Every structure is written in structure tokens, then in C-alpha cells.
Amino acid sequence: MTKRRTKKVSGSTKRHMLLFSMLWSVAAFAAVTPYPPYPGAKESPSFKVTVDGQPVFVHRFLTYDQFQFMDYASFSMTGKVRVTVTNLVGEMNVLTCDIRPLAYGIKPQMSGNTCSFELDRPRYLLVFPNEVASFGAAGLMLFAEPPEKNPPKLGDPNVVSILDYKVDNTGKTVETAKINQAIGDVSAKAGGGVLYFPTGVYMAGTLFMKSNVKLYIDADALIKGTGKIVDYTSAPAPAGAPAGGRQLRAQVIFDHVENAGLYGRGGIDMDGYPKLWYDFAPDTADGKARDADGIVKDPHGAGARGYLINTCRNITFQDLLLLRSAEWTAHVIDTENFTSRNIKIVNRKRQHHDDIYDLTGSSKHILIEDGFAMGMDDTWALYGNRNATTGLEDIVVKGFVNYTYDTGVGTGYGGGASVKHMRFEDVHFVANTVDYAIWFQLGPRYWTGRGYPEGRGVAKAIPSDDVKFVNCTFEDDGGHIWIDGGVSPLTNFVFENCTFYHPTRPSLLAGKNVGPILFKNVTIGGVKIRNLDQLKKAGFDVSVPVKFEP
């Protein structure tokens, strides 16, 4: 028998091996940081959440009443984690747990009144214990975030605390004037800086952002709207806007501003609906929101938006939770380089005209990345001058979860926007219950029989070119595609590596000047679509040229 020689390991080598082992152990385990609630936050009576055994605060969020709740919880993570959701509704066991988007392929395990599942990366999820996913269902919004990179810190030379201005951080006093003064002071500093909101609740009406200011809201801080329309003022109307048009009131206004933005893991709660919605707000109601037959009409200018970005450059929204805007949430007008990253926009479920992103005029270089939306109206509404040959340009949406009642991507209504170079990638349309995930409405067909007071005519020729949907999924609560080009040239429309589930209504491809629409590696209802007959069999009404690639 041969003796094995044992190699002697030096003390230095042992230390290196020990250090390597410690580093490997740290890397091998996940890290979870639950986000703390802001002071006075209401805890969900419906769900509890733990991540790797750590409790995560679940916020109560009534979207209409106690039966239409979509509560939410937030945390950051690295590595692989296990999420456990405990159902408290009716003290029922969990028989089913529907987790969306379907594209993520998350398979939960049910045990008693819990469902649990693994996450190997940050995700924005919708979890429906004992419910079938739809916009009308009650459930849980789960925001699993990446760790925050290089957040500002109090004490840094370019960071100013809002508490230096003796503001009330209990949410009991309207502090609009002091906050606007602080924004102006930070802007006046050489190179600008960061206005930091630490723990607390800060009540304010319209905030006017200035150039070179980053407004930062910490994870346990909240800026809260006042609920009174008199506290909201308007930016000047854009050049060329018709007299008597809608006012540009908003919670936060960027007007002719550069190099500024909103940041942080906290939130802004406008508390806008119904308090600030036209004809519900007690200080503006005039009974004109509906006609004599009860048909809803467009706002007549008395309400307030969430965030107005008018004629600006280099504006960034990052990481925040934006709650309950009154009307249009983020309205971008004639702006260059607007970025929205890791922004969660959550409105209520019985509120029309609360569009998520309204992109208007000649805005260009728009990036909306890793976001989430829950709202009643359009998610991306594209507007422009009716006769424009140039308009919106270079719009990119990547990694987005869309959960809305109305349209996903929409333009038209008798007018519309000229769009050039627009790309949606890894965007998941979970719900667009009443309309379509993609709705280019430049002809009158959709309106037949609906009695809607606008959009009955054919829009003048407004060209759109290079519109792509790549790696997108279209789920089963709503319609998928309605493209009615009317007389407008629509060219280079592409659906690539997209999956369509079973829609609740048929799709349409129509128009006089619609170029070939390309379906490349597209699956509809589990069938790979390779020809026109298959497309029609999948429920498409087609009267324009189409092409297919494997």
C-alpha cells in the first residue's frame, strides 16, 4: 500500500483559504432589505409578507373601496430569495395563487393560508391568492428592487436637508412655500445639489422644480398632496397652445428646467382622486364631467396632473413610488432626454383620465426602464399636433409591467402623434381590460356604436415609422392589437419574439397606408404564427400587408 503524502499548508495560505471561504459564503447567500413604512402608514389587513423569513411591511391601498384593494410591499434584494405571502382574507387557506407577469414563469407552492415562491432577481409582481388575475381582482403588488446605488447622504457637501427649513414632517401643515424656497436655494448653489427629505410626511401643493436640483425622498419619507385644488397652481401654457385650453396644474412642475429630477425609495402621494378630480373637488365642481345621459366627457381644465415636464432637458425620475395622481400622471411636453427608471406608478381603479405617461409634441429621447403601472386609463398616450410631420422621436420602454384598465400604448382619438423610432422591449401587458394593449386609432371604425363625443373622424395624415415590440407578452385580460391607420402612413411595424395569450376581443390591422406589418417568431394562443391564415384564425381582422418570419 502506498502512503499518501500530505502537503503542508502554510499559515499564510490557510488565511487566504479562510478569507476565500468567508467571501464565498457571503456571495452564496442572499441579502434582503425590507423598506420601512413612512410614519402613520396603514398596515394591510389582508396580507403578510416575509422574504427569507424577514417581515416586510405591507401597505394598505384601497383602490376604490374595501373590496377592491391592491396592497403593496417593497424590499431590495440580491441573490436568490424565498417570498412567503400569508393570506388573511376571510381566514381562508390558499388554493390558488396567480402570479403575473406570466413571462416570469413563477410557480408558487401553497400550504395552508400561505403561498411561497423563489425570486432569483428583482421583479415587479402581481400576486392574487384565491383570485384569477384581472384588473377587477383584489391582490398584492410586490416590488422587489435592486439595491440602491450610491444614494446621497446627509452631511455630504452638496446635500441639503429639508428639515433645515423648519418644516413640519408630521404631515399636518402645508409646507409648499418652504419647500419651494429650498428648491430655489439649492438651484442657486454653484452646481446645484440634492434636497433631501428624511423620515417623515411632508404636505404640499404645487412644487416648482428648478435646474440642477435632485429632490431625494428617503425610503420612510412621503410627500403628500393637500387635497385642495386651491393649493395647485399652473405652469404657463406652451407656446402656440390654443387660448382657453386645459390648465397645467400639477403636484410637481418642471417648466423650462434642465438637469433635475426626483429620486429615492420613498414616495409621493398626491391623494388626488376623488379629492382633486374635476367635478368631485368641492371647490371646483360644476356638474360638467358628464352629459345628461351620464356619458363621461374629457376634463374641462379644473383638475390637476401629477407631474408636468414642459420644455425641459435632462430630467430623471428614479426609484420612487408615485401614488394617486388626480389626472394625467407624468405629462412630458416638448422635452428632450426624459428618463424614468424603477418608477412605480399606482393610481386607483375607478378613475378615468389618470394616464400614466403622456408624451406630447416634439418630445424626444425618452427612456422608461424597469417600471410598473396600475391605472384606469392609458399607460402611454401619444399626442401631437394634428398636422405634424415631425413629433415624438426615439422612445424606448424596457422591462415594464403594465396592469391597467384601458389602453397600453395609444394614439389617435381623431388626432394623434407622429412617432418615429419607438421600441418596447420586455414589456408585459398583464391587463388592459376595456381596450387594447396597442391602440393606434387614426380612423373612425372603433367609435361605431359607442357614442363617444370625440374621435369620430379620420385623422389627417400623421406618419409613424419604426415601431417595434420585442420580447413582449400580451396576457388574457383585454384586447391585444387595434391598428386603424386611417389615411396615415404607418411603416416598419414589427412584432418580434412576442407571446400573445387568449384575448377577450378580436384584433384589427387596417388603414390605407399601412406598410407591411412583420410578425417574427410570434406565438398566439400557443400556436406559432407563420402565415396570414393562422393570423386570421387567431382572431385578427386583417386588411393591410403583413409579413412573417420564423
Residue pairs with C-beta under 8 A, 6 or more apart in sequence:
9 17
27 79
28 79
29 79
30 52
30 77
30 78
30 79
30 80
30 81
31 77
31 78
31 79
31 147
32 51
32 52
32 54
32 75
32 76
32 77
32 81
33 75
33 76
33 77
33 147
34 51
34 54
34 55
34 56
34 57
34 74
34 75
35 56
35 57
35 74
35 75
35 76
35 219
35 220
35 265
36 57
36 219
36 220
37 43
37 57
37 59
37 220
38 199
38 200
38 201
38 220
38 221
38 222
38 266
38 267
39 170
39 171
39 199
39 200
39 201
39 220
40 171
40 201
41 57
41 59
42 59
42 60
43 57
43 58
43 59
43 60
44 58
44 59
44 60
44 69
44 71
44 88
45 60
45 88
46 58
46 60
46 69
46 71
46 87
46 88
46 89
46 138
46 140
47 58
47 71
47 73
47 85
47 86
47 87
47 88
47 89
47 129
47 140
48 55
48 58
48 85
48 86
48 88
49 55
49 56
49 58
49 73
49 83
49 84
49 85
49 86
49 140
49 142
50 56
50 83
50 84
50 86
51 75
51 77
51 81
51 82
51 83
51 84
51 144
52 81
52 82
56 73
56 74
56 75
57 73
58 71
58 72
58 73
58 140
59 71
59 72
59 73
60 69
60 71
61 69
61 70
61 71
61 72
61 141
61 323
61 346
62 68
62 69
62 348
63 69
63 70
63 348
63 349
63 350
63 374
64 348
64 349
64 350
67 138
68 136
68 138
68 349
68 350
69 138
70 138
70 139
70 140
70 141
70 346
70 349
70 374
71 140
71 141
72 140
72 141
72 142
72 143
72 321
72 346
73 140
73 141
73 142
73 143
74 143
74 145
74 265
74 321
75 143
75 144
75 145
76 122
76 144
76 145
76 146
76 147
76 148
76 265
77 119
77 122
77 144
77 145
77 146
77 147
78 146
78 147
79 120
80 118
80 119
80 120
81 118
81 119
81 144
82 116
82 117
82 118
82 119
83 116
83 117
83 118
83 119
83 142
83 144
84 114
84 115
84 116
85 97
85 114
85 115
85 116
85 127
85 129
85 140
85 142
86 113
86 114
87 93
87 94
87 113
87 114
87 115
87 129
87 130
88 113
89 129
89 130
89 138
91 113
92 113
92 130
93 110
93 112
93 113
94 110
94 111
94 112
94 113
94 114
94 115
94 129
94 130
95 110
95 130
96 110
96 129
96 130
96 131
96 132
97 108
97 110
97 115
97 127
97 128
97 129
97 130
98 127
98 128
98 131
98 132
98 133
99 106
99 108
99 117
99 125
99 126
99 127
99 128
100 125
100 126
100 128
100 133
100 401
100 403
100 428
100 430
100 475
101 125
101 126
101 401
101 428
101 430
101 473
101 475
102 428
102 473
102 475
102 501
103 428
103 473
103 499
104 123
104 125
106 117
106 118
106 119
106 125
107 117
108 115
108 116
108 117
109 115
109 116
109 117
115 127
115 129
119 144
122 144
122 145
122 146
123 142
123 144
124 141
124 142
124 143
124 144
124 344
124 370
124 371
124 372
124 401
125 141
125 142
125 144
125 401
126 133
126 139
126 140
126 141
126 142
126 401
126 403
126 430
127 139
127 140
127 141
127 142
128 137
128 138
128 139
128 140
129 139
129 140
131 137
131 138
131 139
133 139
133 430
133 431
133 475
133 477
134 431
134 433
134 477
135 349
135 403
135 404
135 405
135 431
135 433
135 477
135 478
136 349
136 433
141 344
141 346
141 372
141 374
143 321
143 344
143 372
145 265
145 319
145 342
146 342
148 265
148 319
151 216
151 264
152 158
152 159
152 194
152 196
152 214
152 216
153 159
154 161
154 196
154 198
156 194
158 189
158 191
158 192
158 193
158 194
159 193
159 194
159 196
159 216
160 182
160 185
160 186
160 193
160 194
160 195
160 196
161 196
161 198
162 169
162 178
162 179
162 182
162 195
162 196
162 197
162 198
162 202
163 169
163 198
164 182
165 178
165 179
165 181
165 182
166 178
167 173
167 175
167 178
167 179
167 202
168 175
168 202
168 203
169 198
169 199
169 200
169 201
169 202
170 200
170 201
171 200
171 201
171 202
171 203
171 222
171 224
172 203
173 203
174 203
174 204
174 205
174 226
174 231
175 202
175 203
175 204
176 204
176 205
176 206
176 207
176 226
176 231
179 202
179 204
179 207
180 207
180 208
182 195
183 195
183 207
183 208
183 209
183 210
183 213
183 215
184 210
186 192
186 193
186 194
186 195
186 210
186 212
186 213
187 210
187 211
187 212
187 213
191 212
192 211
192 212
192 213
192 214
192 259
192 260
193 212
193 213
193 214
194 213
194 214
194 215
194 216
194 263
195 213
195 214
195 215
195 216
196 216
196 218
197 215
197 216
197 217
197 218
197 221
197 223
197 264
197 266
198 218
198 221
199 218
199 220
199 221
200 221
200 222
201 221
201 222
201 224
202 221
202 222
202 223
202 224
203 223
203 224
203 225
203 226
204 223
204 224
204 225
204 226
204 231
205 225
205 226
205 228
205 231
205 232
205 233
205 251
206 231
206 232
206 233
206 249
206 250
206 251
206 252
206 253
207 215
207 223
207 251
207 252
207 253
208 253
208 255
209 215
209 252
209 253
209 254
209 257
209 260
209 262
210 257
210 260
211 257
211 258
211 259
211 260
212 258
212 259
212 260
213 260
214 260
214 261
214 262
214 263
215 260
215 261
215 262
215 263
216 263
216 264
217 223
217 262
217 263
217 264
217 265
217 266
217 267
217 268
217 320
218 264
218 265
218 266
219 264
219 265
219 266
220 266
221 264
221 266
221 267
222 266
222 267
222 268
222 269
223 266
223 267
223 268
223 269
224 268
224 269
224 270
224 271
225 231
225 251
225 269
225 270
225 271
225 272
225 275
225 276
225 324
227 271
227 275
227 276
228 275
228 276
228 281
228 283
229 249
229 276
229 281
229 283
229 284
229 302
229 303
229 304
230 283
232 249
232 250
232 251
232 276
232 304
233 249
234 247
234 248
234 249
234 250
235 248
235 250
235 253
235 255
235 308
235 310
236 248
236 255
237 245
237 248
238 310
238 311
238 333
238 334
238 361
245 301
246 299
246 300
246 301
247 301
247 302
248 305
248 308
248 310
248 331
249 303
249 304
249 305
250 304
250 305
250 306
250 307
250 308
250 331
251 268
251 270
251 272
251 304
251 305
251 306
251 307
251 325
252 262
252 268
252 306
252 307
252 308
253 307
253 308
253 310
254 260
254 307
254 308
254 309
254 310
254 312
254 315
255 308
255 310
255 311
255 312
256 310
256 311
256 312
257 312
257 315
258 312
258 313
258 314
259 313
259 314
260 312
260 314
260 315
260 316
261 315
261 316
261 317
261 318
261 339
262 268
262 307
262 316
262 317
262 318
262 320
263 316
263 317
263 318
263 319
263 320
264 318
264 319
264 320
265 319
265 320
266 320
266 321
267 320
267 321
267 322
267 323
268 320
268 321
268 322
268 323
269 323
269 324
270 276
270 304
270 306
270 322
270 323
270 324
270 325
270 326
271 323
271 324
272 304
272 306
272 324
272 325
272 326
272 327
273 280
273 324
273 325
273 326
273 347
273 348
273 351
273 354
274 280
274 281
274 351
275 281
275 326
276 303
276 304
276 326
277 303
277 326
277 327
277 351
278 284
278 285
278 288
278 289
278 299
278 300
278 301
278 302
278 303
278 327
279 285
279 286
279 287
279 288
279 289
279 290
279 302
281 302
281 303
284 302
284 303
286 302
288 297
288 300
289 296
289 297
289 299
289 300
290 296
290 297
291 297
291 453
295 451
295 452
295 453
296 352
297 453
298 353
298 454
299 327
299 353
303 326
303 327
303 353
304 326
304 327
305 325
305 326
305 327
305 328
305 329
305 331
306 322
306 325
306 326
306 327
306 328
306 329
306 330
306 331
307 317
307 322
307 325
307 329
307 330
307 331
308 331
308 333
309 315
309 330
309 331
309 332
309 333
309 335
309 338
310 331
310 333
310 334
310 335
311 333
311 334
311 335
312 335
312 336
312 338
313 335
313 336
313 337
314 336
314 337
315 335
315 337
315 338
315 339
316 338
316 339
316 340
316 341
317 330
317 339
317 340
317 341
317 343
318 339
318 340
318 341
318 342
318 343
319 341
319 342
319 343
320 343
320 344
321 344
321 346
322 329
322 330
322 343
322 344
322 345
322 346
323 346
323 347
324 346
324 347
324 348
325 345
325 347
325 354
326 354
327 353
327 354
327 355
328 353
328 354
328 355
328 358
328 381
329 345
329 347
329 354
329 355
329 356
329 357
329 358
329 375
330 340
330 345
330 356
330 357
330 358
331 355
331 358
331 360
332 338
332 357
332 358
332 359
332 360
332 363
332 366
333 360
333 361
333 363
334 360
334 361
334 362
334 363
335 363
336 363
336 364
336 365
337 365
338 363
338 365
338 366
338 367
339 366
339 367
339 368
339 369
340 357
340 367
340 368
340 369
340 371
341 367
341 369
341 370
341 371
342 369
342 370
342 371
343 368
343 371
343 372
344 371
344 372
344 373
345 356
345 371
345 372
345 373
345 374
345 375
346 372
346 373
346 374
346 375
347 354
347 356
347 374
347 375
347 376
348 354
348 376
349 374
349 376
349 405
350 376
351 375
351 376
351 377
352 376
352 377
353 377
354 375
354 376
354 377
355 375
355 377
355 378
355 379
355 381
356 373
356 375
356 377
356 378
356 379
356 380
356 404
357 368
357 379
357 380
357 381
358 378
358 381
358 383
359 366
359 380
359 381
359 382
359 383
359 392
359 395
359 417
360 383
360 384
360 392
360 417
361 383
361 384
361 385
361 391
361 392
362 384
362 388
362 390
362 391
362 392
362 393
363 392
363 393
364 392
364 393
364 394
365 393
365 394
366 392
366 394
366 395
366 396
367 396
367 398
368 380
368 395
368 396
368 397
368 398
368 400
369 396
369 397
369 398
369 399
369 400
370 398
370 399
370 400
371 397
371 399
371 400
371 401
372 400
372 401
372 403
373 379
373 400
373 401
373 402
373 403
373 404
374 403
374 404
375 404
375 405
375 406
376 404
376 405
376 406
377 404
377 405
377 406
377 407
378 404
378 406
378 407
378 408
378 409
378 410
379 402
379 404
379 407
379 408
379 409
379 432
380 397
380 408
380 409
380 410
381 407
381 410
381 411
382 392
382 409
382 410
382 411
382 416
382 417
382 419
383 411
383 415
383 416
383 417
384 391
384 392
384 415
384 416
384 417
384 418
384 462
385 391
386 415
386 416
386 459
386 460
386 462
387 460
387 462
388 417
388 418
388 462
389 418
389 463
390 418
390 420
391 417
391 418
391 419
391 420
391 462
392 417
392 418
392 419
392 420
392 422
393 419
393 420
393 421
394 420
394 421
394 422
395 419
395 421
395 422
395 423
396 422
396 423
396 425
397 423
397 424
397 425
397 427
398 424
398 425
398 426
398 427
399 425
399 426
399 427
400 424
400 426
400 427
400 428
401 428
401 430
402 408
402 427
402 428
402 429
402 430
402 431
402 432
402 437
403 430
403 431
404 431
404 432
404 433
405 431
405 432
405 433
405 434
406 432
406 433
406 434
406 435
407 432
407 435
407 436
407 437
407 439
408 429
408 432
408 436
408 437
408 438
408 439
409 424
409 437
409 438
409 439
410 435
410 436
410 438
410 439
410 440
410 441
411 417
411 419
411 439
411 440
411 441
411 442
411 464
412 439
412 440
412 441
412 442
412 455
412 459
412 484
413 441
413 454
413 455
414 444
414 454
414 455
414 456
414 457
414 458
414 459
415 455
415 459
415 462
416 440
416 441
416 442
416 459
416 462
416 488
417 462
417 464
418 462
418 463
418 464
419 464
419 465
419 467
420 464
420 465
420 466
421 465
421 466
422 464
422 466
422 467
422 468
423 467
423 468
423 470
424 468
424 469
424 470
424 472
425 468
425 470
425 471
425 472
426 470
426 471
426 472
427 469
427 472
428 472
428 473
428 475
429 437
429 472
429 473
429 474
429 475
429 478
430 475
430 477
431 475
431 477
431 478
432 477
432 478
432 479
433 477
433 478
433 504
434 478
435 478
435 479
435 482
436 478
436 479
436 480
436 481
436 482
436 505
436 507
437 474
437 478
437 479
437 480
437 481
438 469
438 480
438 481
438 482
438 483
439 446
439 482
439 483
440 464
440 482
440 483
440 484
440 485
440 490
441 455
441 482
441 484
442 458
442 459
442 462
442 484
442 485
442 486
442 487
442 488
442 490
442 511
443 458
443 459
443 484
443 485
443 486
443 487
443 510
443 511
444 455
444 456
444 457
444 458
444 486
445 484
445 508
445 510
446 455
446 482
446 484
447 455
447 456
458 486
458 487
459 486
459 487
459 488
460 487
460 488
461 487
461 488
461 489
461 513
462 488
463 488
463 489
463 490
463 491
464 488
464 489
464 490
464 491
465 489
465 490
465 491
465 492
466 491
466 492
467 490
467 492
467 493
467 494
468 492
468 493
468 494
468 495
468 496
469 494
469 495
469 496
469 498
470 494
470 496
470 497
470 498
471 496
471 497
471 498
472 495
472 498
472 499
473 498
473 499
473 500
473 501
474 480
474 481
474 498
474 499
474 500
474 501
474 503
475 501
476 501
476 502
476 503
476 504
477 504
478 503
478 504
478 505
479 503
479 504
479 505
479 506
479 507
480 500
480 503
480 507
481 507
481 508
481 509
481 540
482 507
482 508
483 490
483 493
483 508
483 509
483 510
483 511
483 514
483 517
483 544
484 508
484 510
484 511
485 510
485 511
485 512
485 513
485 514
485 544
486 511
486 512
487 511
487 512
487 513
488 511
488 513
489 513
489 514
489 515
490 511
490 513
490 514
490 515
491 514
491 515
492 515
493 514
493 515
493 517
493 518
494 517
494 518
494 520
495 517
495 518
495 519
495 520
495 522
496 518
496 520
496 521
496 522
497 520
497 521
497 522
498 521
498 522
498 523
499 522
499 523
500 522
500 523
500 524
500 525
500 538
501 525
502 525
503 539
506 539
506 540
506 541
507 538
507 539
507 540
507 541
508 540
508 541
509 517
509 540
509 541
509 542
509 543
509 544
509 546
510 541
510 542
510 543
510 544
511 543
511 544
514 544
514 545
515 544
515 545
516 544
516 545
516 546
516 547
517 544
517 545
517 546
517 547
518 546
518 547
518 548
518 549
519 529
519 535
519 546
519 547
519 548
519 549
520 548
520 549
520 550
521 528
521 549
521 550
522 528
522 529
523 529
524 534
524 535
524 538
525 538
527 534
527 538
529 535
529 538
529 548
530 548
530 550
531 548
532 542
532 546
532 548
535 542
535 546
536 542
